[in-house]
């Protein structure tokens, strides 16, 4: 379990908090594994009716922690003789974390505020319900670099009701605000 996650049960709600505000809740590999383990562990508790995923501090999440992921990608790229197989295996492993979250039988509500960027968006999309503050801004910064968000968010976006936002705002490398997201369906509810 990651030191940057806090799990707390209050009555029928279990809250998972990304607790790394000094790094803008950048998500490490260990955090992603921990989120899955914490959420899955609640399915055996008959008292739990919902899981809330939230971020501590000014923003929900700045996305991936490149220091954490960089070491893994560097290892994959160092194995050039194997072609792209190691990198594809790494991407597949990350996709499985999101699949695990989607399979949790307790509803997961993602409560976002401030910013939700890159991997933070993909994490939100693996949840059942997304709540956004009015000031919440979604963005996929990797699109500006020509990198495809391929850890599961694109596929999940098409399964959810917000295809318009993906083809409009995100593919044009723009930011999506909470109030706009609510109108387009990226967030089920926008709290102003």
Residue pairs with C-beta under 8 A, 6 or more apart in sequence:
1 34
1 37
1 38
2 28
2 30
2 31
2 33
2 34
4 18
4 19
4 20
4 25
4 28
4 30
4 31
4 34
5 16
5 17
5 18
5 19
5 31
5 34
5 35
5 38
6 15
6 16
6 17
6 19
6 56
7 14
7 15
7 16
7 17
7 38
8 14
8 15
8 17
9 15
9 45
9 48
11 47
12 47
12 48
12 49
12 50
13 48
13 49
13 50
13 51
13 52
14 38
14 42
14 45
14 48
14 50
14 51
14 52
14 106
15 51
15 52
15 53
15 54
16 35
16 38
16 39
16 51
16 52
16 53
16 54
17 54
17 55
17 56
18 25
18 27
18 31
18 53
18 54
18 55
18 56
18 60
18 61
19 25
19 56
20 26
20 31
20 56
21 55
21 56
21 57
21 58
22 57
23 62
23 65
24 57
24 58
24 59
24 61
24 62
24 115
25 55
25 56
25 57
25 59
25 60
25 61
25 62
25 120
26 61
26 62
26 63
26 64
26 65
26 66
26 68
27 61
27 63
27 64
27 65
27 68
27 119
27 120
27 123
28 65
28 68
28 69
29 68
29 69
29 72
30 68
31 65
32 94
32 97
32 123
33 97
35 53
35 97
35 101
35 123
36 97
36 100
36 101
39 51
39 53
39 100
39 101
39 104
39 106
39 108
40 100
40 104
42 48
42 51
42 104
42 106
43 104
43 105
43 106
48 106
49 106
49 107
50 106
50 107
50 108
50 109
51 104
51 106
51 107
51 108
51 109
52 108
52 109
52 110
52 111
53 108
53 109
53 110
53 111
53 123
53 124
53 127
54 60
54 110
54 111
54 112
55 61
55 112
55 113
55 114
55 120
57 114
58 113
58 114
59 113
59 114
59 115
59 116
60 110
60 111
60 112
60 113
60 114
60 115
60 116
60 120
60 124
60 136
61 115
61 116
61 117
61 119
61 120
61 123
62 115
62 117
62 118
62 120
63 117
63 118
63 119
63 120
63 121
63 141
64 118
64 119
72 90
73 87
73 90
75 86
76 86
76 87
76 89
76 90
77 87
79 86
91 150
91 151
94 151
94 152
95 151
95 152
98 122
98 123
98 125
98 126
98 151
98 152
98 153
98 156
99 126
99 152
101 108
101 123
101 126
101 127
102 126
102 156
107 128
107 129
108 126
108 127
108 128
108 129
109 127
109 128
109 129
109 130
109 131
110 123
110 124
110 127
110 129
110 130
110 131
111 131
112 120
112 124
112 130
112 131
112 132
112 133
112 136
112 138
112 178
112 187
113 132
113 133
113 135
113 136
114 133
114 135
114 136
114 137
115 136
115 137
115 138
115 139
116 124
116 132
116 136
116 137
116 138
116 139
117 138
117 139
117 140
117 141
118 139
118 140
118 141
118 142
118 149
119 151
121 138
121 139
121 140
121 149
121 153
122 149
122 151
122 152
122 153
122 156
124 130
125 152
125 153
125 156
125 157
125 160
126 152
126 156
129 188
129 189
130 186
130 187
130 188
131 187
131 188
131 189
131 190
131 191
132 138
132 178
132 181
132 182
132 186
132 187
132 189
132 190
132 191
133 178
133 190
133 191
133 192
134 177
134 178
134 179
134 190
134 191
134 192
135 177
135 178
136 177
136 178
136 181
136 187
136 190
137 175
137 176
137 177
137 178
138 170
138 175
138 176
138 177
138 178
138 181
138 186
139 174
139 175
139 176
140 149
140 153
140 170
140 173
142 148
142 149
143 149
143 170
143 171
143 173
144 173
148 154
154 166
157 163
157 165
157 166
158 166
160 185
160 186
161 185
162 181
162 184
162 185
162 186
164 184
164 185
165 176
165 180
165 181
165 184
165 185
165 186
168 184
169 175
169 176
169 180
169 184
170 176
176 184
176 186
178 187
178 190
179 190
179 192
181 187
181 190
182 188
182 189
182 190
